[in-house]
Amino acid sequence: MVNPNEIPDDLGFICPQCSFKTTHSHVIQCASCKTILNFVRASNNEEKLVFNVNKCSHCIGTIEDEWEIEPIYQGDSYI
């Protein structure tokens, strides 16, 4: 359940368990519906990134589409 007083972050509303995973893993997210599809483990010294797929299987994409990921870099990644 989502707390109605909670303000969504950059990834939207996610559960505490998945929120914790974002600090240790890369996130794979659908660019169309913004659904978080998966987490990919990252090393401790690696910058955690959000990878996007154009369409997920929920948006009439295919499972193969979900394997084609593109990194979305935040502005501070280049600093």
PLY file of the C-alpha trace (Angstrom):
ply
format ascii 1.0
element vertex 79
property float x
property float y
property float z
element edge 78
property int vertex1
property int vertex2
end_header
0.00 0.00 0.00
1.14 3.51 -0.79
1.01 6.16 1.91
-1.15 9.02 0.50
1.02 11.55 2.33
4.18 10.23 0.65
5.66 12.24 -2.21
6.94 10.09 -5.09
10.65 10.26 -5.87
12.25 10.11 -9.34
11.18 6.47 -9.75
7.62 7.03 -8.53
6.03 5.10 -5.68
8.02 2.01 -4.76
7.91 -0.26 -1.74
10.57 0.03 1.00
12.23 -3.22 -0.09
12.61 -2.03 -3.70
13.63 1.42 -2.52
16.50 -0.21 -0.62
17.51 -2.10 -3.79
17.96 1.19 -5.66
20.91 2.00 -3.38
22.71 -1.25 -4.31
21.59 -1.94 -7.87
20.98 -0.44 -11.29
17.30 -0.01 -12.14
15.69 -1.12 -15.40
12.58 0.93 -16.13
10.05 1.15 -18.96
10.27 4.54 -20.71
6.62 4.33 -21.71
4.77 3.42 -18.48
7.63 4.04 -15.97
7.24 0.55 -14.47
10.37 -0.74 -12.75
11.08 -4.02 -14.50
14.18 -5.32 -12.76
17.26 -4.56 -10.70
20.81 -5.38 -11.80
23.36 -5.71 -9.01
26.11 -3.09 -9.06
29.43 -3.06 -7.25
29.87 -0.77 -4.27
32.10 1.72 -6.10
29.91 1.78 -9.22
27.50 4.66 -9.82
23.90 3.40 -9.74
22.10 4.17 -13.02
18.59 3.93 -14.43
18.38 1.97 -17.68
15.33 2.41 -19.90
13.62 0.16 -22.41
11.31 1.76 -24.98
8.32 -0.50 -24.25
7.83 -3.28 -21.74
5.60 -6.29 -22.20
2.83 -4.41 -20.34
2.91 -1.67 -23.01
2.50 -4.16 -25.89
6.27 -4.50 -26.15
7.92 -7.91 -26.10
10.21 -9.66 -23.66
13.00 -9.13 -26.22
12.35 -5.37 -26.01
13.02 -5.51 -22.28
16.56 -6.81 -22.94
17.50 -3.74 -25.01
18.42 -1.22 -22.34
19.73 2.32 -22.69
21.29 4.22 -19.79
19.65 7.49 -18.79
22.33 9.61 -17.18
21.48 12.26 -14.65
23.02 15.72 -15.06
25.36 15.30 -12.10
26.81 12.13 -13.67
28.94 14.29 -15.94
30.31 16.51 -13.18
0 1
1 2
2 3
3 4
4 5
5 6
6 7
7 8
8 9
9 10
10 11
11 12
12 13
13 14
14 15
15 16
16 17
17 18
18 19
19 20
20 21
21 22
22 23
23 24
24 25
25 26
26 27
27 28
28 29
29 30
30 31
31 32
32 33
33 34
34 35
35 36
36 37
37 38
38 39
39 40
40 41
41 42
42 43
43 44
44 45
45 46
46 47
47 48
48 49
49 50
50 51
51 52
52 53
53 54
54 55
55 56
56 57
57 58
58 59
59 60
60 61
61 62
62 63
63 64
64 65
65 66
66 67
67 68
68 69
69 70
70 71
71 72
72 73
73 74
74 75
75 76
76 77
77 78
